[in-house]
Amino acid sequence: MHEYSIASALLDLVEEQARHHAAARVLAVRVGLGELAGVEPDLLRQAFELARERTVCAGASLEIRQVPARWVCRDCTAALPAGLVLRCAACAGPARLAEGAELLLERVEMEVV
Amino acid sequence: MCEVCGCGDPERVSVELHERILAGNERSAAHNREHFRRRGLLALNLMGSPGSGKTALLEATRRAAPTLRLAALSGDLATERDAERLRAVGIPAHAITTGSACHLDAQMVHHALHRLPAIPLDVLFVENVGNLVCPAIYDLGQAANVVALSVTEGEDKPLKYPVMFRVADLVLLTKADLLPHLPEISVERVREALARVMPEPRLLVVSARTGEGLARWLDWIGAQRQALEPLAVAR
């Protein structure tokens, strides 16, 4: 499981924000997580809860915004259904993943004294 | 706290961002990529399950292309066996022992690159830790991802591990010499499964034992080398 290393990279980014804003503590963190990002939301949550101890994020909540995979035709941009062959029915072009691979830090809520 | 105006009370600040969580790894990967570019070196990230035949493929590649200057970095949790096997057939190889880590990251590859001999090389294989999940999301600075899938693993593996097969540039169906013993496995169904997770499926059927398909594998490597940005003429 690689979610612990993801959680620790996430904490590094959040701590950087907390320092930048001279925050006393972090209250909430939101992550955007694509269906095909290769990260399990539940495992990430568990890893975050372990990794946040004794950091500025101790007690911070983690919100995970899950983003479904969205395939479109690379050539004509028509939407393609997931689970089927990744070829455009209209023009036979190959598919491109428009959304669903992201692994992003999207929001940090902090308490600044 | 001051009860008149609230000064000294903590203030709640919310910051909206769009930061890639793996940005640190991506910076290290870009550094490796630049290193490969300067050396005119094709770097391939070779992934696949434990026992899918990654090391055997590299041994067979050495036999099939004796003049191609190969090197390898082999990721392994606990041993140096893969690197030892590769050195035994004449491939300069260095082991990256990851302890409990289930994947290689760009920083590990960066450190290992310093251990490779400074000799002219054509192709560097980064043989990842055997795992169809975690290695898929870590860019190492490679030019392409190659996934080894052995015929005994079953034709539904691409559907079960879509994250890995989506990022593959080439899938090698290995141990093809076993196909006569596996009447239930159809190469066509492997192809169909790949077409549902990989936008431009490329599959080569190979056998390290018999040498089947290795000529096409070497052709693919040749085309990847051709596609490398040409090196600036020496000063």
Interface residues (C-beta under 8 A of the other chain):
Chain A: M1 H2 S5 I6 A9 L10 D12 L13 Q17 H21 A23 A24 L27 V31 L36 A37 G38 V39 W71 R74 G83 L84 V85 L86 R87 P94 A95 R96 L97 A101 L103 L104 L105 E106 R107 V108 E109 M110 E111 V112 V113
Chain B: G8 P10 E11 R12 V13 S14 V15 E16 L17 H18 E19 R20 I21 L22 A23 G24 N25 A101 C102 H103 D105 V133 C134 A136 I137 Y138 P162 V163 M164 R166 E192 A195 R196 V197 M198 P199 E200
